[in-house]
Amino acid sequence: MQLLPWVALALALSFPTHTSARFDSSQSSKGVQHRGAEVFYDDAYEEPFGAFLQARQVDQGVGADGQAEDGPGYQTVQPVPFQGSDELPYSPPFYPTPKTQGRTEKWRTAIGKARQYLKQFNQTEKVILTTGAGWESGQCVGNISPIPRVGFPGLCLMDGPAGLRGADRITSFPDAITAGASFDKKLIYQRALALGKEFKKKGANIWLGPMLGGLARTAAGGRNWEGFSADPYLTGEGAYWSVRGAQDAGVQATLKHYIHNEQEHFRNTASSNVDSRTEREVYLHPFLRGVQAGAVSVMCSYNLVNNSWACQNSELLNNRLKTELGFSGYVMSDWGAQHAGVASANAGLDMTMPGDLECCYAGQNASYWGRNLTMAVNNGSVATTRLDDMATRILAGWYYLDQDQDFPKTNFDFFDPLNPETNAHIDATEDHDRIARRVAAAGTVVLKNKKNALPLRKPRKIAAIGSDAGPLYQGPNYWSDRGGWPYGTLAQGWGSGANDYSYLISPYEALQARARKDRTAFNWNFDDFNYAQSQKVATGVDAAIVFVSADAGENYITVQGNAGDRNNLTLWNAGEELIRNVSAVNNNTIVVIHSVGQVDLESFVENPNVTAIVWANLPGSESGNALVDILYGDVNPSGRLPYTIAKKRSDYSADVIYNDPAITPQINYTEELLIDYRHFDEKKIEPRYEFGFGLSYTSFAYSGVRWSQVGSWKNDDWNGKNTSSGLPDWLFQPVYQVEFEITNNGGSDGHEVWQAYLEFPKSAGEPPKVLRAFDRVWVERYKTVTVKFPLSHYDLSTWSNTKQRWLRPKGDIKVLIGASSRKIKQTISLY
């Protein structure tokens, strides 16, 4: 049956994991004021239900909750039923919150120190550890207040995933989607290590990254660029090596946004409905890898999951995260994602941010926690042991990274960056431009290269055309959080994941410098709509390089009618028309695309005058330098697409829901395991460019694949148990080692990105292939290297809903090794 909106609301409010919850109509965001929800004590903001419902309907109008009139023009999923049921999906309760134990010696030592130190804290001081100081009540985007009596200095929490937000003299690193396109674990680690060093030098304890909760489920998703890819395994390795890098620098990493926060429209009101197997095999995997790397914190997301708020969903927090994955650290709310006090505490939330009842404006004197949490502990609504565990987890993270030992004081002010008393303007950049440039180049993907268009070899004349080639004419930081019309080169998306540029090398600047070195004549036109001038400068040059872009971001900013999520997959500033005009007068037109995600290439991809297409992603401060490295062959391109580019939008397995009259829109993950290339393979849809695709200036051959058994293949060691007692260590031990050779047959040295997929028996119900290993290896010309990688029990297993554990399916499993998801070079069966 079709449920009316008020019925859906009543059912949702009745769920056990919703206790004391109210639906918040706000655009919660670190940096924008919004309406709040009901608190559970007498100082709450109350409103009659009828008025509340009416306000909700008004707030869901265009522009209020991120909706837009535009969109794909079709309904992508039906609101109900989901999984054959006409009832709303339900998230079962799981209580109590397990006490942190620590699965490694390092964690156990940190937890021991935390428990010992906590003996000095009184109850009020323990609550201070859990409750943010409030918006603008400190120098950071989030602050845990100092506790002078016991000598605790407080904590500074800061965005963003690619650089310290709101501070000067920092590096704007390539965004995670660019790092993911490198398929290089070492570079991902080095990027995070450098980023972590900058956070520490500025006195920020906690890095609010990496971002794992997007997973590019929908091509138009506004924050896809903050994450690494559309594949759980690639994103998982991005998570693992980012956590390792940042925490090796001494800064706490935060896995966000937990979980199923895949679109910006309705992100504060919608329920993401996901079955147990899909959740574990796809969306939970990156968080698992982050936990295995030792991540100190996890940020729960704004949305509901199976109709229970993510930040008070006991199944997700108590069971899945803290029990099954054995997470030892603390869970913080996204800014304004807390909707109740008692319910969130008992469901496993450990820290509320920014601490106010409403987010985000200053001067409030109300909180779900704070004195309300003290009252809840005193009256028995929240157990004393629960408060102790919250505080222990937070202090354990502090000790885990030795932040008790001479950690720098915060020396910048996010809210008042010009105040000389709170801003020391310390240079944190060191030589991080080098790693930023390497990552940006490694993440640049050459999609097309005909007639030997690339690399450029001291051409006589070239032209750079399009606003995306040049500097932003009002300065790189004119738009707050980069949320404005990108009339100038696009190097990062918009929102809380953005940061201020200390500098930005545009393609125009780097190209002109190289042209001067080579004595190449160089001309340009930055006006996207002056086609006559563009044709004039493109005529008679050896190469006309057209720069185009597509932007997106977080939904508290609307740009050109795009409320976070993109309304369409076309290029911005009429890029297709610019390409058409230039290619009409120059038969060597090279297109460079800076984009947050997939775009429609069909209007020009097969144009014979478009000889090359370079997918430059979001490269950060070193944009121009990294691009010139690729265009001129100083770096042999090895970037690979971290998602599939389709021939038409309807070919993707899921899309953003732009309009829904329900109070709680139901986002049903009906595609289940079939996201991105898995869907294209299963449905036999020919993409324009497949996941993992990318060209090189040299060529590679694969040979000699073989395997050896290095452990028992039988995974019957569960002994009747399941994941309710946690994932066993043996699950991640190697079973096989696979080896093969890569030979560089071309005329130049270069990196090759190899990818290994598994093909499970059909009875397993898996997609046709799933990624299980990859890396980027250096191979000198005419040389051969041997590649080795392990496969564990976990890699070879699928999730059993009936037995609630990971099991290897019966039958042979094939290993498919190649240069993309569709360029398979070697195949071998495991048995």
C-alpha positions in Angstrom: 0.0 0.0 0.0 1.0 3.6 -0.6 1.6 5.4 2.8 0.4 8.9 3.2 3.1 11.3 4.5 1.6 11.7 7.9 1.3 7.9 8.3 4.9 7.6 7.3 5.9 10.2 10.0 3.8 8.4 12.7 5.4 5.1 11.9 8.9 6.5 11.8 8.4 8.2 15.1 7.2 5.0 16.7 10.5 3.1 16.0 12.5 2.2 19.1 15.7 3.7 17.7 13.8 7.0 17.1 13.0 7.6 20.8 12.6 11.3 21.4 13.4 12.2 17.8 11.9 14.9 15.7 12.3 15.5 12.0 14.6 18.5 11.3 13.6 20.5 8.3 16.9 22.4 8.2 19.8 22.5 5.8 22.2 21.4 8.5 25.7 22.6 7.6 28.9 23.9 9.2 28.4 27.5 8.3 24.7 28.1 7.8 21.9 28.9 10.3 18.9 26.5 10.3 15.8 25.7 12.3 16.2 23.1 15.0 14.3 20.2 16.4 12.8 19.3 19.7 14.9 18.7 22.8 13.8 16.2 25.4 13.8 18.5 28.4 11.7 21.5 29.4 13.9 24.1 27.7 13.0 22.7 24.4 11.7 24.6 21.4 8.1 23.4 21.1 5.6 23.9 18.3 2.2 22.3 17.7 2.2 19.3 15.4 0.0 20.9 12.8 2.2 23.9 12.5 5.3 21.6 12.5 3.8 19.6 9.6 2.9 22.7 7.7 6.3 24.2 8.2 7.8 20.9 6.9 5.8 21.1 3.7 6.8 24.7 3.1 10.5 24.0 3.8 10.4 21.2 1.2 9.7 23.8 -1.5 12.3 24.7 -4.1 15.5 26.0 -2.5 14.5 25.3 1.1 15.6 21.7 1.5 17.9 21.5 -1.5 15.2 20.8 -4.0 15.3 22.1 -7.5 12.8 22.2 -10.3 15.3 20.7 -12.7 16.5 17.1 -12.7 16.5 14.1 -14.9 12.8 14.4 -15.7 11.9 10.9 -14.5 11.4 9.0 -11.3 14.4 6.8 -10.6 13.0 4.6 -7.9 9.5 4.1 -6.5 8.9 5.2 -2.9 7.4 1.8 -2.0 7.6 -1.1 -2.0 11.1 -1.9 -1.0 12.3 -5.6 -1.2 8.8 -6.8 -1.9 7.2 -5.1 1.2 4.7 -2.3 1.3 5.8 -1.4 4.8 8.5 1.2 5.6 11.9 -0.3 6.1 12.8 -0.7 9.8 16.1 -0.6 11.7 16.1 -3.0 14.6 17.3 -1.8 18.1 20.6 -3.0 19.5 21.5 -2.2 23.1 23.6 -1.6 25.1 26.6 0.2 23.6 29.6 -2.1 24.0 32.4 -0.7 26.1 35.6 0.1 24.1 38.2 -2.7 24.5 40.8 -2.2 21.8 41.7 -4.9 19.3 45.4 -3.9 19.1 48.0 -3.4 21.8 48.3 0.3 20.8 44.5 0.8 21.4 44.5 -1.2 24.6 47.3 1.0 25.9 45.5 4.2 25.0 42.3 3.0 26.5 44.1 2.1 29.7 45.6 5.6 29.9 42.2 7.1 29.2 40.5 5.2 32.0 43.2 6.1 34.5 43.0 9.8 33.6 39.2 9.7 33.7 39.3 9.0 37.4 40.3 12.6 37.9 37.2 13.9 36.1 33.9 14.6 37.8 30.6 14.0 36.1 30.3 17.6 34.7 33.8 17.4 33.3 33.0 14.1 31.6 30.0 15.7 29.9 32.2 18.6 28.7 34.3 16.0 26.8 31.2 14.8 25.0 29.5 18.1 24.2 30.8 20.6 21.7 31.4 24.1 23.1 29.0 25.6 20.6 29.2 27.4 17.3 31.8 30.2 17.4 32.7 29.2 20.9 36.3 28.6 20.0 38.7 29.1 17.1 37.8 25.9 15.2 34.7 24.7 13.3 34.2 22.4 16.3 35.6 22.7 19.8 35.7 20.6 22.9 36.4 23.0 25.8 39.5 22.8 27.9 39.1 21.5 31.4 41.7 23.4 33.4 41.2 21.6 36.7 42.4 18.3 35.3 44.8 19.8 32.8 42.9 18.8 29.7 43.7 21.4 26.9 40.5 20.8 24.8 40.2 19.6 21.2 40.1 21.4 17.8 38.0 19.8 15.1 38.5 21.0 11.5 37.4 20.4 7.9 38.3 19.6 5.2 39.2 16.4 3.4 41.7 18.1 1.1 43.1 20.9 3.2 42.6 22.9 6.4 39.4 24.9 5.9 39.4 28.6 6.6 43.1 28.9 7.4 45.9 30.6 5.4 49.3 29.4 4.4 48.1 25.8 3.8 48.1 23.5 0.7 45.0 22.9 -1.3 45.6 19.3 -2.1 43.9 17.4 -4.9 40.5 16.3 -3.9 40.0 12.7 -2.9 38.4 11.8 -6.3 41.7 12.8 -7.9 43.7 10.8 -5.4 41.4 7.8 -6.1 42.0 8.2 -9.9 45.7 7.6 -9.2 45.0 4.1 -8.0 48.2 4.6 -6.0 48.1 3.6 -2.3 51.5 5.2 -1.6 50.5 8.5 -3.1 47.3 8.5 -1.1 49.3 7.8 2.0 51.8 10.6 1.2 49.0 13.1 0.5 47.3 12.4 3.8 50.6 12.5 5.7 51.4 15.9 4.3 47.9 17.1 5.0 48.1 15.8 8.6 51.3 17.6 9.1 49.7 20.9 8.2 46.7 20.2 10.5 49.1 19.5 13.4 51.3 22.6 12.6 48.2 24.7 12.8 47.1 23.1 16.1 44.1 21.2 14.8 43.7 17.9 16.7 41.0 16.3 14.5 40.9 16.0 10.7 37.3 15.7 9.5 38.2 13.2 6.8 38.5 11.1 4.8 35.0 11.1 3.2 33.7 7.6 2.5 30.0 8.0 2.6 29.4 9.2 -0.9 30.7 6.3 -3.0 29.4 8.0 -6.1 26.2 5.9 -6.1 24.6 8.6 -8.3 26.6 10.4 -11.0 25.1 13.8 -10.1 25.7 13.4 -6.3 27.0 16.8 -5.0 29.7 15.6 -2.8 31.0 12.6 -4.8 34.3 14.5 -5.4 35.1 14.5 -1.6 35.2 10.7 -1.8 37.6 8.4 -3.7 35.5 6.5 -6.2 32.3 4.5 -7.0 33.9 1.2 -6.0 33.9 0.0 -2.4 37.3 -1.6 -2.6 39.1 1.3 -4.2 37.4 3.7 -1.7 38.4 1.3 1.1 42.0 1.5 0.2 41.7 5.2 0.0 40.3 5.2 3.5 43.0 2.9 4.9 46.0 4.7 3.5 44.5 8.1 4.3 43.9 7.2 7.9 47.4 5.8 8.2 48.9 8.9 6.7 47.1 11.5 8.7 47.5 9.6 12.0 51.2 9.0 11.3 51.4 12.8 11.3 49.8 12.8 14.7 46.3 14.0 13.7 43.0 12.1 14.5 41.2 10.9 11.3 37.4 10.9 11.1 35.6 8.5 8.8 32.6 10.3 7.4 29.7 10.3 6.7 28.4 7.2 8.4 26.4 6.0 6.4 24.4 6.1 3.1 24.6 9.8 2.7 24.8 9.6 -1.2 22.8 12.7 -2.2 22.4 16.3 -1.1 18.7 16.7 -1.8 16.7 15.8 1.3 19.9 14.9 3.1 18.4 16.1 6.4 15.0 14.4 6.0 15.3 11.3 3.7 15.6 7.7 4.7 18.2 5.6 2.8 16.8 2.1 2.7 19.4 -0.6 2.3 19.4 -4.3 2.7 21.9 -6.0 5.0 24.0 -7.6 2.3 24.3 -4.5 0.2 25.3 -2.5 3.2 28.1 -4.8 4.2 29.5 -5.7 0.7 29.3 -2.2 -0.7 28.8 0.8 1.7 30.3 -0.6 5.0 33.5 -1.9 3.5 35.3 1.5 3.3 34.5 2.1 7.0 35.8 -1.4 7.8 39.1 -0.5 6.1 39.3 2.8 8.0 38.7 1.0 11.3 41.4 -1.5 10.4 43.8 1.4 9.8 43.1 2.6 13.4 40.8 5.5 12.7 40.1 7.4 15.9 36.7 8.8 15.1 33.6 8.3 12.9 31.1 11.0 12.0 27.5 9.9 11.7 25.5 11.5 8.9 22.4 13.7 8.6 20.0 11.2 7.0 18.0 8.4 8.3 18.8 4.8 7.5 15.9 2.4 7.3 13.9 5.1 9.0 16.1 5.7 12.0 18.3 8.7 12.3 21.9 7.7 11.5 23.2 9.5 14.7 20.8 7.5 17.0 20.6 4.3 15.0 21.6 1.7 17.5 21.9 -1.0 14.9 24.4 1.0 12.9 26.4 2.4 15.9 26.2 -0.2 18.6 26.0 -3.3 16.5 27.5 -2.7 13.1 30.3 -0.3 14.0 31.2 -0.9 17.6 30.5 -4.7 17.8 30.9 -6.1 14.3 33.8 -3.9 13.2 35.2 -3.6 16.7 35.6 0.1 16.5 37.5 1.4 19.5 37.2 5.1 19.0 34.3 7.6 19.3 31.4 8.6 17.2 30.7 12.3 16.6 27.6 13.8 15.1 27.7 15.7 11.9 27.1 19.4 12.6 23.4 19.5 13.6 22.7 15.8 12.9 21.8 15.0 16.5 18.0 14.9 17.0 17.6 13.7 20.6 19.6 13.5 23.8 18.8 10.2 25.6 18.2 8.2 22.4 21.4 9.3 20.8 23.5 8.6 23.9 22.1 5.1 24.3 22.3 4.3 20.6 26.1 4.9 20.6 26.8 8.6 19.9 29.8 9.7 21.9 30.3 13.4 20.9 27.8 16.0 19.7 28.9 18.8 17.3 29.0 21.7 17.4 27.2 21.1 20.7 24.2 23.5 20.3 20.6 22.5 20.0 20.6 24.1 16.6 23.3 24.4 14.0 24.9 26.7 13.1 24.7 30.1 14.8 26.2 31.6 17.9 24.8 32.6 21.2 22.6 29.6 22.0 22.2 28.3 25.5 20.6 25.0 24.7 21.9 21.6 23.9 20.6 18.0 23.7 23.5 17.2 25.9 25.5 19.5 28.2 23.4 20.0 31.4 20.6 17.9 29.8 23.0 14.9 29.6 24.0 15.5 33.2 20.3 15.4 34.2 19.8 12.2 32.1 22.6 10.4 33.9 21.3 11.6 37.3 17.8 10.3 36.6 19.0 7.0 35.1 17.9 7.7 31.5 21.5 7.3 30.5 23.7 4.9 32.5 26.8 6.3 34.2 28.8 3.5 32.5 27.6 4.9 29.1 28.9 8.4 30.0 32.2 6.9 31.1 32.5 5.0 27.9 31.8 8.1 25.8 34.5 10.0 27.7 36.9 7.0 27.6 36.6 6.7 23.8 37.3 10.4 23.3 40.3 10.4 25.7 41.6 7.2 24.2 41.8 8.8 20.7 43.8 11.6 22.2 46.2 9.3 23.8 46.3 6.9 20.8 48.1 9.7 18.8 50.1 11.0 21.7 48.3 14.3 21.6 48.8 14.7 25.3 52.5 15.4 24.6 53.3 18.9 23.4 50.6 19.2 20.8 50.7 22.7 19.3 48.1 25.2 20.4 45.6 26.3 17.8 47.1 29.2 16.0 44.4 30.2 13.5 40.8 31.4 13.9 38.2 29.9 11.6 35.6 32.4 12.6 37.9 35.5 12.6 40.8 34.9 10.3 42.0 38.5 10.5 42.2 38.8 14.2 45.9 39.4 15.1 45.3 38.0 18.6 44.1 34.5 17.4 46.0 34.1 14.1 49.7 33.6 14.0 49.7 33.0 10.2 52.1 30.1 10.5 53.3 28.6 7.3 52.4 24.9 7.3 53.1 24.2 3.6 56.7 23.0 3.8 57.4 21.3 0.4 53.9 19.8 0.1 53.5 21.4 -3.3 55.6 18.5 -4.6 53.3 15.7 -3.3 50.2 17.8 -4.4 51.6 18.0 -7.9 52.5 14.3 -8.1 49.0 13.3 -6.9 47.3 15.7 -9.3 49.4 14.4 -12.3 48.9 10.7 -11.3 45.1 11.3 -11.0 44.9 12.9 -14.5 43.2 10.5 -16.9 43.8 10.6 -20.7 40.6 9.3 -22.2 41.3 9.9 -25.9 44.5 10.4 -27.8 44.4 10.3 -31.6 46.9 11.3 -34.3 49.6 11.5 -31.7 48.1 14.7 -30.3 49.8 14.1 -27.0 52.3 14.5 -25.7 53.1 18.0 -27.0 56.6 18.3 -28.4 57.6 22.0 -28.6 54.7 23.0 -30.8 55.1 26.2 -33.0 51.8 27.8 -31.7 49.2 26.8 -29.2 46.1 28.4 -27.7 44.3 28.0 -24.4 40.5 28.6 -24.7 37.8 28.8 -22.1 37.4 30.4 -18.7 38.5 27.1 -17.0 42.0 27.7 -18.4 42.6 31.0 -16.5 42.8 32.5 -13.1 39.5 33.3 -11.3 39.2 37.0 -12.1 38.0 38.0 -8.7 40.6 35.9 -6.9 40.6 32.2 -6.0 38.8 32.8 -2.6 36.2 35.3 -3.7 33.3 32.8 -3.2 32.8 31.6 0.4 33.6 27.9 0.6 34.2 28.1 -3.2 30.5 28.2 -3.8 30.1 30.4 -6.8 30.1 30.6 -10.6 33.4 29.0 -11.7 34.5 31.7 -14.1 38.1 30.6 -13.9 39.8 27.3 -13.5 38.0 24.7 -11.3 40.3 23.0 -8.9 37.9 21.9 -6.1 34.2 21.6 -5.5 32.1 23.7 -3.1 31.0 23.3 0.5 32.6 22.4 3.9 35.0 20.1 2.0 36.6 23.1 0.3 39.5 25.2 1.6 41.0 28.6 0.9 43.8 28.7 -1.6 47.1 30.0 -0.4 48.0 30.0 -4.2 46.5 28.5 -7.3 48.5 27.8 -10.5 46.1 28.0 -13.3 46.6 26.0 -16.6 47.1 29.3 -18.4 50.0 30.3 -16.1 51.7 26.9 -16.4 51.2 26.6 -20.1 52.6 30.1 -20.8 55.6 29.4 -18.7 56.2 26.2 -20.7 55.6 27.9 -24.0 58.2 30.5 -23.1 60.7 27.8 -22.3 60.1 26.1 -25.6 59.8 29.3 -27.6 56.2 28.4 -28.5 53.8 31.2 -29.5 50.9 31.2 -27.0 47.5 32.9 -27.2 44.3 32.6 -25.2 40.7 33.6 -24.8 38.9 33.1 -21.5 35.4 34.2 -22.6 33.4 31.0 -22.9 30.7 32.7 -25.0 32.7 34.8 -27.4 32.8 32.1 -30.0 34.1 34.3 -32.7 37.2 35.2 -30.7 37.7 31.6 -29.7 37.7 30.6 -33.3 40.1 33.4 -34.1 42.7 32.4 -31.6 42.2 28.7 -32.5 42.9 29.2 -36.2 46.3 28.4 -37.4 47.7 27.0 -34.2 49.3 23.6 -33.8 47.0 22.7 -30.9 43.8 24.4 -29.6 43.4 23.4 -26.0 39.8 23.9 -24.8 39.2 24.0 -21.1 35.7 23.1 -19.7 34.3 22.2 -16.3 31.4 20.9 -14.2 30.9 21.8 -10.5 28.9 20.6 -7.5 29.0 20.6 -3.8 27.1 20.8 -0.5 23.5 21.8 -0.5 23.7 24.8 1.8 25.0 26.6 -1.3 23.1 26.8 -4.5 25.1 27.7 -7.7 23.4 28.3 -11.0 20.3 26.5 -9.7 22.2 23.5 -8.6 21.5 22.8 -4.9 24.5 20.7 -4.1 23.7 17.9 -6.5 24.0 18.7 -10.2 20.7 19.1 -12.1 22.3 17.6 -15.2 25.5 16.0 -16.4 26.3 18.7 -19.1 29.3 20.9 -19.0 29.0 24.3 -17.3 29.3 27.6 -19.2 28.0 25.9 -22.4 31.2 23.9 -22.7 29.9 21.7 -25.4 29.2 24.7 -27.7 32.6 26.1 -27.1 34.2 22.7 -28.1 32.0 22.6 -31.2 33.1 26.1 -32.3 36.8 25.5 -31.7 36.9 22.1 -33.3 35.2 23.5 -36.4 38.3 25.5 -37.2 41.1 23.4 -35.7 41.6 19.7 -36.5 43.8 19.3 -33.4 41.5 20.3 -30.6 42.5 19.0 -27.2 39.8 19.1 -24.6 40.7 19.3 -20.9 37.9 18.7 -18.4 38.0 19.7 -14.7 35.0 18.0 -13.1 33.4 16.8 -9.9 32.2 13.7 -11.6 30.8 12.2 -14.8 29.7 14.4 -17.6 28.0 13.7 -20.9 30.7 13.5 -23.6 28.6 12.4 -26.5 28.4 15.7 -28.4 32.1 15.7 -29.0 33.8 12.5 -28.0 33.7 11.0 -31.5 34.5 14.3 -33.3 37.6 13.5 -35.4 38.9 17.1 -34.8 38.8 16.4 -31.1 42.0 14.5 -31.0 42.5 14.2 -27.3 40.4 14.4 -24.1 42.2 14.8 -20.8 40.1 14.2 -17.6 41.9 16.4 -15.0 39.4 15.9 -12.1 39.9 18.4 -9.3 43.7 19.0 -8.9 44.0 21.7 -6.2 46.7 24.3 -6.0 49.1 22.7 -8.4 46.5 22.4 -11.2 48.4 24.0 -14.0 51.8 22.5 -13.2 50.4 19.0 -12.9 48.5 19.3 -16.2 51.5 20.6 -18.1 53.4 17.5 -16.7 50.9 15.3 -18.5 50.4 17.3 -21.7 54.1 17.5 -22.4 54.9 14.0 -21.3 57.1 14.9 -18.4 54.9 12.5 -16.5 53.6 9.5 -18.5 49.8 9.4 -17.8 48.6 6.6 -15.6 45.4 7.9 -14.1 42.3 5.7 -14.3 38.6 6.6 -14.1 37.3 6.0 -10.5 33.8 5.6 -11.9 32.1 4.7 -15.2 31.2 7.4 -17.8 28.0 6.4 -19.5 26.7 7.3 -22.9 23.4 8.5 -21.5 22.3 9.4 -18.0 19.6 6.7 -17.8 22.3 4.1 -18.2 23.4 4.6 -14.6 21.9 2.3 -12.0 20.6 5.1 -9.7 19.9 8.8 -9.7 19.3 11.7 -7.3 15.7 12.0 -6.1 15.0 15.7 -6.7 11.3 16.0 -5.8 9.3 14.1 -3.3 6.2 15.4 -1.4 6.7 13.0 1.6 8.0 14.4 4.9 10.5 11.6 5.0 11.4 10.7 1.4 12.3 7.1 0.9 15.5 6.6 -1.0 15.5 2.9 -1.8 18.7 1.3 -2.9 17.0 -1.1 -5.2 20.1 -1.5 -7.4 21.6 -3.4 -4.4 25.1 -4.6 -5.3 24.9 -3.3 -8.8 26.5 0.1 -8.6 28.7 1.6 -11.3 30.6 -0.9 -13.5 28.8 -3.8 -11.7 25.5 -2.6 -13.1 26.9 -2.0 -16.6 28.4 -5.5 -16.7 25.3 -7.1 -15.4 22.9 -5.3 -17.7 25.3 -5.6 -20.6 25.3 -1.8 -21.2 28.2 -0.4 -23.2 29.7 2.6 -21.4 31.5 5.4 -23.1 34.5 4.8 -20.8 34.5 2.0 -18.2 35.6 2.1 -14.6 39.4 1.8 -14.4 40.0 3.1 -18.0 42.9 5.4 -18.9 45.5 5.7 -21.7 49.3 5.9 -21.5 52.0 7.2 -23.8 53.5 3.7 -23.8 52.1 0.2 -23.9 52.1 -2.7 -21.5 51.6 -6.5 -21.8 50.4 -8.9 -19.1 51.6 -12.5 -18.9 52.2 -15.5 -16.7 49.4 -15.4 -14.2 49.6 -18.1 -11.5 48.6 -18.6 -7.9 49.8 -20.5 -4.9 48.0 -21.4 -1.7 49.4 -19.7 1.4 46.7 -20.6 3.9 43.7 -22.8 4.5 40.8 -22.0 2.0 38.2 -23.4 4.3 36.4 -20.7 6.3 34.5 -22.9 8.7 36.2 -21.5 11.7 33.1 -19.6 12.8 32.3 -22.5 15.1 28.6 -21.6 15.1 29.3 -17.9 15.8 28.5 -14.9 13.7 29.4 -11.3 13.5 27.5 -10.4 16.6 30.7 -11.3 18.4 32.8 -9.3 16.0 34.8 -10.1 12.9 37.5 -12.8 13.6 41.1 -12.0 12.8 41.5 -15.2 10.6 38.9 -13.7 8.2 41.5 -11.3 6.9 44.4 -13.7 6.6 45.7 -14.6 3.1 44.6 -17.8 1.4 46.2 -17.3 -2.0 49.0 -15.3 -3.5 48.6 -14.4 -7.1 51.5 -13.4 -9.4 51.9 -12.2 -12.9 54.2 -10.1 -15.1 53.9 -6.7 -16.7 56.1 -5.8 -19.6 56.6 -2.3 -20.9 56.6 -2.7 -24.7 56.5 1.0 -25.6 59.2 3.6 -26.1 59.0 5.4 -22.7 59.2 4.6 -19.0 55.9 4.8 -17.1 53.5 3.6 -14.5 50.9 1.0 -15.2 47.8 0.6 -13.1 46.8 -3.0 -12.9 43.5 -4.2 -11.5 42.4 -7.6 -10.3 38.7 -8.5 -10.2 37.0 -11.7 -9.0 34.3 -13.5 -10.8 32.3 -15.6 -8.3 30.2 -18.6 -9.2 26.7 -17.6 -10.5 25.1 -19.2 -7.6 26.7 -16.6 -5.3 24.5 -13.9 -6.7 27.3 -11.5 -7.1 27.9 -9.0 -9.9 29.8 -10.3 -13.0 33.1 -9.0 -11.5 34.2 -7.1 -8.4 37.5 -5.3 -7.7 39.7 -7.0 -5.1 43.2 -5.7 -5.8 45.1 -3.0 -7.7 48.2 -0.9 -7.7 50.3 1.5 -9.7 53.7 0.1 -10.6 56.7 1.6 -12.3 58.0 -0.2 -15.4 61.0 1.0 -17.4 60.7 0.7 -21.2 61.4 -2.8 -22.5 61.6 -4.1 -18.9 59.4 -6.6 -17.1 58.3 -6.6 -13.4 56.6 -9.2 -11.3 53.5 -8.3 -9.4 52.3 -10.2 -6.4 49.1 -9.7 -4.3 47.3 -11.8 -1.7 43.6 -12.7 -1.5 42.1 -13.3 2.0 39.1 -15.2 3.2 37.3 -11.9 3.3 38.2 -11.1 -0.3 36.8 -14.5 -1.4 33.6 -14.4 0.7 30.1 -13.0 0.3 27.7 -12.0 3.0 25.1 -14.5 4.1 21.9 -12.9 5.5 20.7 -16.2 6.9 23.9 -17.1 8.8 24.9 -13.5 9.5 28.5 -14.1 8.5 31.0 -14.0 5.7 31.2 -17.3 3.7 33.1 -18.4 0.6 30.5 -19.6 -2.0 30.8 -23.1 -3.4 32.6 -23.4 -6.8 35.6 -22.0 -8.5 36.4 -18.3 -8.3 38.1 -16.7 -11.3 40.7 -13.9 -11.0 40.5 -11.4 -13.8 43.6 -9.2 -14.3 43.7 -6.3 -16.6 44.1 -2.6 -17.3 40.4 -1.7 -16.6 37.2 -3.4 -15.7 36.7 -4.3 -19.4 40.3 -4.7 -20.6 41.0 -8.1 -19.0 44.4 -9.5 -20.0 44.8 -12.6 -17.8 42.4 -15.0 -16.2 42.9 -17.9 -13.8 40.7 -20.0 -11.6 41.1 -20.6 -7.9 40.2 -23.9 -6.4 
